[in-house]
Structure formats: C-alpha cells, structure tokens
Amino acid sequence: MGASHFCKSTNLEFFMGNFLLKLGVTFGFITQSKELLGSV
C-alpha cells in the first residue's frame, strides 16, 4: 500500500513538473516572439 501510494504521488509530481516546465518554455517562447515582432 505504501509503495503504490508513493509511486502514484511521484508520478503526479513528475507530471505537474513536466507540465509547468512546458508551460514556462511555451510562455517564454511566446514572449520572445512578441519582442522580436515588436522590434521589427
């Protein structure tokens, strides 16, 4: 019981971390694109 619960929580943390990472990269990419388009 303890091991399976630990595995589930770890998967959830990994999923959330991966999601936030992708979100941050996407947001940063959009911000850079806007700055590049604005400067041109």
mmCIF entry with sequence, helices, sheets and N, C-alpha, C, O atoms, coordinates in Angstrom:
data_MODEL
# 
_entry.id   MODEL 
# 
_entity.id                         1 
_entity.type                       polymer 
_entity.pdbx_number_of_molecules   1 
# 
_entity_poly.entity_id                      1 
_entity_poly.type                           'polypeptide(L)' 
_entity_poly.nstd_linkage                   no 
_entity_poly.nstd_monomer                   no 
_entity_poly.pdbx_seq_one_letter_code       MGASHFCKSTNLEFFMGNFLLKLGVTFGFITQSKELLGSV 
_entity_poly.pdbx_seq_one_letter_code_can   MGASHFCKSTNLEFFMGNFLLKLGVTFGFITQSKELLGSV 
_entity_poly.pdbx_strand_id                 A 
# 
loop_
_entity_poly_seq.entity_id 
_entity_poly_seq.num 
_entity_poly_seq.mon_id 
_entity_poly_seq.hetero 
1 1  MET n 
1 2  GLY n 
1 3  ALA n 
1 4  SER n 
1 5  HIS n 
1 6  PHE n 
1 7  CYS n 
1 8  LYS n 
1 9  SER n 
1 10 THR n 
1 11 ASN n 
1 12 LEU n 
1 13 GLU n 
1 14 PHE n 
1 15 PHE n 
1 16 MET n 
1 17 GLY n 
1 18 ASN n 
1 19 PHE n 
1 20 LEU n 
1 21 LEU n 
1 22 LYS n 
1 23 LEU n 
1 24 GLY n 
1 25 VAL n 
1 26 THR n 
1 27 PHE n 
1 28 GLY n 
1 29 PHE n 
1 30 ILE n 
1 31 THR n 
1 32 GLN n 
1 33 SER n 
1 34 LYS n 
1 35 GLU n 
1 36 LEU n 
1 37 LEU n 
1 38 GLY n 
1 39 SER n 
1 40 VAL n 
# 
_struct_asym.id          A 
_struct_asym.entity_id   1 
# 
_struct_conf.conf_type_id            HELX_P 
_struct_conf.id                      HELX_P1 
_struct_conf.pdbx_PDB_helix_id       AA1 
_struct_conf.beg_label_comp_id       GLY 
_struct_conf.beg_label_asym_id       A 
_struct_conf.beg_label_seq_id        2 
_struct_conf.pdbx_beg_PDB_ins_code   ? 
_struct_conf.end_label_comp_id       SER 
_struct_conf.end_label_asym_id       A 
_struct_conf.end_label_seq_id        39 
_struct_conf.pdbx_end_PDB_ins_code   ? 
_struct_conf.beg_auth_comp_id        GLY 
_struct_conf.beg_auth_asym_id        A 
_struct_conf.beg_auth_seq_id         2 
_struct_conf.end_auth_comp_id        SER 
_struct_conf.end_auth_asym_id        A 
_struct_conf.end_auth_seq_id         39 
_struct_conf.pdbx_PDB_helix_class    1 
_struct_conf.details                 ? 
_struct_conf.pdbx_PDB_helix_length   38 
# 
_struct_conf_type.id          HELX_P 
_struct_conf_type.criteria    ? 
_struct_conf_type.reference   ? 
# 
loop_
_atom_site.group_PDB 
_atom_site.id 
_atom_site.type_symbol 
_atom_site.label_atom_id 
_atom_site.label_alt_id 
_atom_site.label_comp_id 
_atom_site.label_asym_id 
_atom_site.label_entity_id 
_atom_site.label_seq_id 
_atom_site.pdbx_PDB_ins_code 
_atom_site.Cartn_x 
_atom_site.Cartn_y 
_atom_site.Cartn_z 
_atom_site.occupancy 
_atom_site.B_iso_or_equiv 
_atom_site.pdbx_formal_charge 
_atom_site.auth_seq_id 
_atom_site.auth_comp_id 
_atom_site.auth_asym_id 
_atom_site.auth_atom_id 
_atom_site.pdbx_PDB_model_num 
ATOM 1   N N  . MET A 1 1  ? 0.836  -1.200 0.000   1.00 0.00 ? 1  MET A N  1 
ATOM 2   C CA . MET A 1 1  ? 0.000  0.000  0.000   1.00 0.00 ? 1  MET A CA 1 
ATOM 3   C C  . MET A 1 1  ? 0.874  1.255  0.000   1.00 0.00 ? 1  MET A C  1 
ATOM 4   O O  . MET A 1 1  ? 0.667  2.164  -0.804  1.00 0.00 ? 1  MET A O  1 
ATOM 5   N N  . GLY A 1 2  ? 1.846  1.296  0.900   1.00 0.00 ? 2  GLY A N  1 
ATOM 6   C CA . GLY A 1 2  ? 2.695  2.483  0.978   1.00 0.00 ? 2  GLY A CA 1 
ATOM 7   C C  . GLY A 1 2  ? 3.486  2.703  -0.303  1.00 0.00 ? 2  GLY A C  1 
ATOM 8   O O  . GLY A 1 2  ? 3.627  3.834  -0.767  1.00 0.00 ? 2  GLY A O  1 
ATOM 9   N N  . ALA A 1 3  ? 4.006  1.608  -0.875  1.00 0.00 ? 3  ALA A N  1 
ATOM 10  C CA . ALA A 1 3  ? 4.842  1.733  -2.067  1.00 0.00 ? 3  ALA A CA 1 
ATOM 11  C C  . ALA A 1 3  ? 4.016  2.245  -3.249  1.00 0.00 ? 3  ALA A C  1 
ATOM 12  O O  . ALA A 1 3  ? 4.450  3.140  -3.974  1.00 0.00 ? 3  ALA A O  1 
ATOM 13  N N  . SER A 1 4  ? 2.820  1.672  -3.440  1.00 0.00 ? 4  SER A N  1 
ATOM 14  C CA . SER A 1 4  ? 1.998  2.086  -4.578  1.00 0.00 ? 4  SER A CA 1 
ATOM 15  C C  . SER A 1 4  ? 1.574  3.546  -4.428  1.00 0.00 ? 4  SER A C  1 
ATOM 16  O O  . SER A 1 4  ? 1.523  4.287  -5.409  1.00 0.00 ? 4  SER A O  1 
ATOM 17  N N  . HIS A 1 5  ? 1.272  3.952  -3.200  1.00 0.00 ? 5  HIS A N  1 
ATOM 18  C CA . HIS A 1 5  ? 0.873  5.347  -2.957  1.00 0.00 ? 5  HIS A CA 1 
ATOM 19  C C  . HIS A 1 5  ? 2.040  6.278  -3.281  1.00 0.00 ? 5  HIS A C  1 
ATOM 20  O O  . HIS A 1 5  ? 1.851  7.342  -3.870  1.00 0.00 ? 5  HIS A O  1 
ATOM 21  N N  . PHE A 1 6  ? 3.239  5.869  -2.893  1.00 0.00 ? 6  PHE A N  1 
ATOM 22  C CA . PHE A 1 6  ? 4.426  6.682  -3.159  1.00 0.00 ? 6  PHE A CA 1 
ATOM 23  C C  . PHE A 1 6  ? 4.644  6.807  -4.664  1.00 0.00 ? 6  PHE A C  1 
ATOM 24  O O  . PHE A 1 6  ? 5.001  7.874  -5.165  1.00 0.00 ? 6  PHE A O  1 
ATOM 25  N N  . CYS A 1 7  ? 4.426  5.709  -5.372  1.00 0.00 ? 7  CYS A N  1 
ATOM 26  C CA . CYS A 1 7  ? 4.623  5.708  -6.829  1.00 0.00 ? 7  CYS A CA 1 
ATOM 27  C C  . CYS A 1 7  ? 3.622  6.656  -7.481  1.00 0.00 ? 7  CYS A C  1 
ATOM 28  O O  . CYS A 1 7  ? 3.973  7.410  -8.388  1.00 0.00 ? 7  CYS A O  1 
ATOM 29  N N  . LYS A 1 8  ? 2.376  6.615  -7.015  1.00 0.00 ? 8  LYS A N  1 
ATOM 30  C CA . LYS A 1 8  ? 1.345  7.474  -7.595  1.00 0.00 ? 8  LYS A CA 1 
ATOM 31  C C  . LYS A 1 8  ? 1.679  8.941  -7.370  1.00 0.00 ? 8  LYS A C  1 
ATOM 32  O O  . LYS A 1 8  ? 1.597  9.753  -8.292  1.00 0.00 ? 8  LYS A O  1 
ATOM 33  N N  . SER A 1 9  ? 2.056  9.277  -6.138  1.00 0.00 ? 9  SER A N  1 
ATOM 34  C CA . SER A 1 9  ? 2.363  10.672 -5.829  1.00 0.00 ? 9  SER A CA 1 
ATOM 35  C C  . SER A 1 9  ? 3.572  11.136 -6.634  1.00 0.00 ? 9  SER A C  1 
ATOM 36  O O  . SER A 1 9  ? 3.621  12.285 -7.075  1.00 0.00 ? 9  SER A O  1 
ATOM 37  N N  . THR A 1 10 ? 4.546  10.251 -6.827  1.00 0.00 ? 10 THR A N  1 
ATOM 38  C CA . THR A 1 10 ? 5.737  10.622 -7.590  1.00 0.00 ? 10 THR A CA 1 
ATOM 39  C C  . THR A 1 10 ? 5.357  10.887 -9.048  1.00 0.00 ? 10 THR A C  1 
ATOM 40  O O  . THR A 1 10 ? 5.835  11.845 -9.655  1.00 0.00 ? 10 THR A O  1 
ATOM 41  N N  . ASN A 1 11 ? 4.495  10.034 -9.603  1.00 0.00 ? 11 ASN A N  1 
ATOM 42  C CA . ASN A 1 11 ? 4.067  10.236 -10.987 1.00 0.00 ? 11 ASN A CA 1 
ATOM 43  C C  . ASN A 1 11 ? 3.329  11.557 -11.128 1.00 0.00 ? 11 ASN A C  1 
ATOM 44  O O  . ASN A 1 11 ? 3.506  12.271 -12.115 1.00 0.00 ? 11 ASN A O  1 
ATOM 45  N N  . LEU A 1 12 ? 2.502  11.882 -10.142 1.00 0.00 ? 12 LEU A N  1 
ATOM 46  C CA . LEU A 1 12 ? 1.735  13.127 -10.199 1.00 0.00 ? 12 LEU A CA 1 
ATOM 47  C C  . LEU A 1 12 ? 2.676  14.321 -10.138 1.00 0.00 ? 12 LEU A C  1 
ATOM 48  O O  . LEU A 1 12 ? 2.514  15.281 -10.892 1.00 0.00 ? 12 LEU A O  1 
ATOM 49  N N  . GLU A 1 13 ? 3.662  14.265 -9.241  1.00 0.00 ? 13 GLU A N  1 
ATOM 50  C CA . GLU A 1 13 ? 4.623  15.367 -9.123  1.00 0.00 ? 13 GLU A CA 1 
ATOM 51  C C  . GLU A 1 13 ? 5.420  15.511 -10.415 1.00 0.00 ? 13 GLU A C  1 
ATOM 52  O O  . GLU A 1 13 ? 5.673  16.626 -10.872 1.00 0.00 ? 13 GLU A O  1 
ATOM 53  N N  . PHE A 1 14 ? 5.817  14.376 -11.006 1.00 0.00 ? 14 PHE A N  1 
ATOM 54  C CA . PHE A 1 14 ? 6.582  14.421 -12.255 1.00 0.00 ? 14 PHE A CA 1 
ATOM 55  C C  . PHE A 1 14 ? 5.726  15.020 -13.373 1.00 0.00 ? 14 PHE A C  1 
ATOM 56  O O  . PHE A 1 14 ? 6.206  15.830 -14.166 1.00 0.00 ? 14 PHE A O  1 
ATOM 57  N N  . PHE A 1 15 ? 4.454  14.613 -13.427 1.00 0.00 ? 15 PHE A N  1 
ATOM 58  C CA . PHE A 1 15 ? 3.547  15.121 -14.456 1.00 0.00 ? 15 PHE A CA 1 
ATOM 59  C C  . PHE A 1 15 ? 3.355  16.627 -14.306 1.00 0.00 ? 15 PHE A C  1 
ATOM 60  O O  . PHE A 1 15 ? 3.412  17.367 -15.288 1.00 0.00 ? 15 PHE A O  1 
ATOM 61  N N  . MET A 1 16 ? 3.126  17.078 -13.062 1.00 0.00 ? 16 MET A N  1 
ATOM 62  C CA . MET A 1 16 ? 2.927  18.507 -12.824 1.00 0.00 ? 16 MET A CA 1 
ATOM 63  C C  . MET A 1 16 ? 4.196  19.288 -13.145 1.00 0.00 ? 16 MET A C  1 
ATOM 64  O O  . MET A 1 16 ? 4.139  20.361 -13.744 1.00 0.00 ? 16 MET A O  1 
ATOM 65  N N  . GLY A 1 17 ? 5.347  18.740 -12.740 1.00 0.00 ? 17 GLY A N  1 
ATOM 66  C CA . GLY A 1 17 ? 6.610  19.417 -13.011 1.00 0.00 ? 17 GLY A CA 1 
ATOM 67  C C  . GLY A 1 17 ? 6.850  19.530 -14.507 1.00 0.00 ? 17 GLY A C  1 
ATOM 68  O O  . GLY A 1 17 ? 7.291  20.569 -14.999 1.00 0.00 ? 17 GLY A O  1 
ATOM 69  N N  . ASN A 1 18 ? 6.555  18.445 -15.229 1.00 0.00 ? 18 ASN A N  1 
ATOM 70  C CA . ASN A 1 18 ? 6.746  18.447 -16.678 1.00 0.00 ? 18 ASN A CA 1 
ATOM 71  C C  . ASN A 1 18 ? 5.793  19.438 -17.333 1.00 0.00 ? 18 ASN A C  1 
ATOM 72  O O  . ASN A 1 18 ? 6.163  20.137 -18.276 1.00 0.00 ? 18 ASN A O  1 
ATOM 73  N N  . PHE A 1 19 ? 4.559  19.493 -16.825 1.00 0.00 ? 19 PHE A N  1 
ATOM 74  C CA . PHE A 1 19 ? 3.556  20.407 -17.374 1.00 0.00 ? 19 PHE A CA 1 
ATOM 75  C C  . PHE A 1 19 ? 3.982  21.859 -17.159 1.00 0.00 ? 19 PHE A C  1 
ATOM 76  O O  . PHE A 1 19 ? 3.885  22.686 -18.065 1.00 0.00 ? 19 PHE A O  1 
ATOM 77  N N  . LEU A 1 20 ? 4.458  22.158 -15.933 1.00 0.00 ? 20 LEU A N  1 
ATOM 78  C CA . LEU A 1 20 ? 4.892  23.526 -15.631 1.00 0.00 ? 20 LEU A CA 1 
ATOM 79  C C  . LEU A 1 20 ? 6.103  23.887 -16.473 1.00 0.00 ? 20 LEU A C  1 
ATOM 80  O O  . LEU A 1 20 ? 6.241  25.027 -16.916 1.00 0.00 ? 20 LEU A O  1 
ATOM 81  N N  . LEU A 1 21 ? 6.985  22.909 -16.695 1.00 0.00 ? 21 LEU A N  1 
ATOM 82  C CA . LEU A 1 21 ? 8.183  23.170 -17.493 1.00 0.00 ? 21 LEU A CA 1 
ATOM 83  C C  . LEU A 1 21 ? 7.786  23.526 -18.922 1.00 0.00 ? 21 LEU A C  1 
ATOM 84  O O  . LEU A 1 21 ? 8.285  24.497 -19.490 1.00 0.00 ? 21 LEU A O  1 
ATOM 85  N N  . LYS A 1 22 ? 6.877  22.726 -19.502 1.00 0.00 ? 22 LYS A N  1 
ATOM 86  C CA . LYS A 1 22 ? 6.419  23.007 -20.868 1.00 0.00 ? 22 LYS A CA 1 
ATOM 87  C C  . LYS A 1 22 ? 5.714  24.356 -20.923 1.00 0.00 ? 22 LYS A C  1 
ATOM 88  O O  . LYS A 1 22 ? 5.882  25.119 -21.874 1.00 0.00 ? 22 LYS A O  1 
ATOM 89  N N  . LEU A 1 23 ? 4.916  24.642 -19.884 1.00 0.00 ? 23 LEU A N  1 
ATOM 90  C CA . LEU A 1 23 ? 4.184  25.905 -19.851 1.00 0.00 ? 23 LEU A CA 1 
ATOM 91  C C  . LEU A 1 23 ? 5.161  27.075 -19.805 1.00 0.00 ? 23 LEU A C  1 
ATOM 92  O O  . LEU A 1 23 ? 4.965  28.080 -20.488 1.00 0.00 ? 23 LEU A O  1 
ATOM 93  N N  . GLY A 1 24 ? 6.212  26.942 -18.999 1.00 0.00 ? 24 GLY A N  1 
ATOM 94  C CA . GLY A 1 24 ? 7.205  28.007 -18.878 1.00 0.00 ? 24 GLY A CA 1 
ATOM 95  C C  . GLY A 1 24 ? 7.955  28.209 -20.184 1.00 0.00 ? 24 GLY A C  1 
ATOM 96  O O  . GLY A 1 24 ? 8.198  29.342 -20.599 1.00 0.00 ? 24 GLY A O  1 
ATOM 97  N N  . VAL A 1 25 ? 8.321  27.106 -20.832 1.00 0.00 ? 25 VAL A N  1 
ATOM 98  C CA . VAL A 1 25 ? 9.055  27.199 -22.100 1.00 0.00 ? 25 VAL A CA 1 
ATOM 99  C C  . VAL A 1 25 ? 8.168  27.840 -23.164 1.00 0.00 ? 25 VAL A C  1 
ATOM 100 O O  . VAL A 1 25 ? 8.620  28.698 -23.924 1.00 0.00 ? 25 VAL A O  1 
ATOM 101 N N  . THR A 1 26 ? 6.909  27.421 -23.215 1.00 0.00 ? 26 THR A N  1 
ATOM 102 C CA . THR A 1 26 ? 5.978  27.975 -24.201 1.00 0.00 ? 26 THR A CA 1 
ATOM 103 C C  . THR A 1 26 ? 5.759  29.464 -23.959 1.00 0.00 ? 26 THR A C  1 
ATOM 104 O O  . THR A 1 26 ? 5.763  30.262 -24.896 1.00 0.00 ? 26 THR A O  1 
ATOM 105 N N  . PHE A 1 27 ? 5.567  29.834 -22.681 1.00 0.00 ? 27 PHE A N  1 
ATOM 106 C CA . PHE A 1 27 ? 5.342  31.246 -22.340 1.00 0.00 ? 27 PHE A CA 1 
ATOM 107 C C  . PHE A 1 27 ? 6.567  32.077 -22.702 1.00 0.00 ? 27 PHE A C  1 
ATOM 108 O O  . PHE A 1 27 ? 6.436  33.176 -23.241 1.00 0.00 ? 27 PHE A O  1 
ATOM 109 N N  . GLY A 1 28 ? 7.762  31.553 -22.408 1.00 0.00 ? 28 GLY A N  1 
ATOM 110 C CA . GLY A 1 28 ? 8.992  32.274 -22.718 1.00 0.00 ? 28 GLY A CA 1 
ATOM 111 C C  . GLY A 1 28 ? 9.162  32.426 -24.224 1.00 0.00 ? 28 GLY A C  1 
ATOM 112 O O  . GLY A 1 28 ? 9.605  33.470 -24.702 1.00 0.00 ? 28 GLY A O  1 
ATOM 113 N N  . PHE A 1 29 ? 8.806  31.374 -24.975 1.00 0.00 ? 29 PHE A N  1 
ATOM 114 C CA . PHE A 1 29 ? 8.929  31.418 -26.432 1.00 0.00 ? 29 PHE A CA 1 
ATOM 115 C C  . PHE A 1 29 ? 7.980  32.462 -27.014 1.00 0.00 ? 29 PHE A C  1 
ATOM 116 O O  . PHE A 1 29 ? 8.352  33.210 -27.918 1.00 0.00 ? 29 PHE A O  1 
ATOM 117 N N  . ILE A 1 30 ? 6.747  32.509 -26.491 1.00 0.00 ? 30 ILE A N  1 
ATOM 118 C CA . ILE A 1 30 ? 5.766  33.485 -26.975 1.00 0.00 ? 30 ILE A CA 1 
ATOM 119 C C  . ILE A 1 30 ? 6.236  34.900 -26.652 1.00 0.00 ? 30 ILE A C  1 
ATOM 120 O O  . ILE A 1 30 ? 6.105  35.810 -27.471 1.00 0.00 ? 30 ILE A O  1 
ATOM 121 N N  . THR A 1 31 ? 6.784  35.075 -25.454 1.00 0.00 ? 31 THR A N  1 
ATOM 122 C CA . THR A 1 31 ? 7.257  36.404 -25.045 1.00 0.00 ? 31 THR A CA 1 
ATOM 123 C C  . THR A 1 31 ? 8.389  36.862 -25.960 1.00 0.00 ? 31 THR A C  1 
ATOM 124 O O  . THR A 1 31 ? 8.416  38.015 -26.390 1.00 0.00 ? 31 THR A O  1 
ATOM 125 N N  . GLN A 1 32 ? 9.323  35.960 -26.256 1.00 0.00 ? 32 GLN A N  1 
ATOM 126 C CA . GLN A 1 32 ? 10.438 36.318 -27.137 1.00 0.00 ? 32 GLN A CA 1 
ATOM 127 C C  . GLN A 1 32 ? 9.923  36.637 -28.534 1.00 0.00 ? 32 GLN A C  1 
ATOM 128 O O  . GLN A 1 32 ? 10.398 37.577 -29.171 1.00 0.00 ? 32 GLN A O  1 
ATOM 129 N N  . SER A 1 33 ? 8.956  35.861 -29.012 1.00 0.00 ? 33 SER A N  1 
ATOM 130 C CA . SER A 1 33 ? 8.412  36.096 -30.350 1.00 0.00 ? 33 SER A CA 1 
ATOM 131 C C  . SER A 1 33 ? 7.765  37.475 -30.419 1.00 0.00 ? 33 SER A C  1 
ATOM 132 O O  . SER A 1 33 ? 7.938  38.201 -31.398 1.00 0.00 ? 33 SER A O  1 
ATOM 133 N N  . LYS A 1 34 ? 7.012  37.835 -29.365 1.00 0.00 ? 34 LYS A N  1 
ATOM 134 C CA . LYS A 1 34 ? 6.359  39.148 -29.350 1.00 0.00 ? 34 LYS A CA 1 
ATOM 135 C C  . LYS A 1 34 ? 7.404  40.251 -29.364 1.00 0.00 ? 34 LYS A C  1 
ATOM 136 O O  . LYS A 1 34 ? 7.239  41.253 -30.060 1.00 0.00 ? 34 LYS A O  1 
ATOM 137 N N  . GLU A 1 35 ? 8.480  40.079 -28.602 1.00 0.00 ? 35 GLU A N  1 
ATOM 138 C CA . GLU A 1 35 ? 9.531  41.099 -28.554 1.00 0.00 ? 35 GLU A CA 1 
ATOM 139 C C  . GLU A 1 35 ? 10.199 41.229 -29.920 1.00 0.00 ? 35 GLU A C  1 
ATOM 140 O O  . GLU A 1 35 ? 10.481 42.338 -30.375 1.00 0.00 ? 35 GLU A O  1 
ATOM 141 N N  . LEU A 1 36 ? 10.454 40.085 -30.578 1.00 0.00 ? 36 LEU A N  1 
ATOM 142 C CA . LEU A 1 36 ? 11.093 40.119 -31.894 1.00 0.00 ? 36 LEU A CA 1 
ATOM 143 C C  . LEU A 1 36 ? 10.172 40.793 -32.908 1.00 0.00 ? 36 LEU A C  1 
ATOM 144 O O  . LEU A 1 36 ? 10.619 41.623 -33.700 1.00 0.00 ? 36 LEU A O  1 
ATOM 145 N N  . LEU A 1 37 ? 8.883  40.436 -32.885 1.00 0.00 ? 37 LEU A N  1 
ATOM 146 C CA . LEU A 1 37 ? 7.937  41.040 -33.823 1.00 0.00 ? 37 LEU A CA 1 
ATOM 147 C C  . LEU A 1 37 ? 7.774  42.525 -33.530 1.00 0.00 ? 37 LEU A C  1 
ATOM 148 O O  . LEU A 1 37 ? 7.629  43.333 -34.448 1.00 0.00 ? 37 LEU A O  1 
ATOM 149 N N  . GLY A 1 38 ? 7.800  42.883 -32.252 1.00 0.00 ? 38 GLY A N  1 
ATOM 150 C CA . GLY A 1 38 ? 7.631  44.284 -31.880 1.00 0.00 ? 38 GLY A CA 1 
ATOM 151 C C  . GLY A 1 38 ? 8.826  45.124 -32.306 1.00 0.00 ? 38 GLY A C  1 
ATOM 152 O O  . GLY A 1 38 ? 8.664  46.284 -32.686 1.00 0.00 ? 38 GLY A O  1 
ATOM 153 N N  . SER A 1 39 ? 10.030 44.548 -32.247 1.00 0.00 ? 39 SER A N  1 
ATOM 154 C CA . SER A 1 39 ? 11.236 45.300 -32.605 1.00 0.00 ? 39 SER A CA 1 
ATOM 155 C C  . SER A 1 39 ? 11.329 45.478 -34.113 1.00 0.00 ? 39 SER A C  1 
ATOM 156 O O  . SER A 1 39 ? 11.950 46.428 -34.589 1.00 0.00 ? 39 SER A O  1 
ATOM 157 N N  . VAL A 1 40 ? 10.716 44.570 -34.870 1.00 0.00 ? 40 VAL A N  1 
ATOM 158 C CA . VAL A 1 40 ? 10.763 44.648 -36.334 1.00 0.00 ? 40 VAL A CA 1 
ATOM 159 C C  . VAL A 1 40 ? 9.667  45.530 -36.877 1.00 0.00 ? 40 VAL A C  1 
ATOM 160 O O  . VAL A 1 40 ? 9.561  45.706 -38.090 1.00 0.00 ? 40 VAL A O  1 
# 
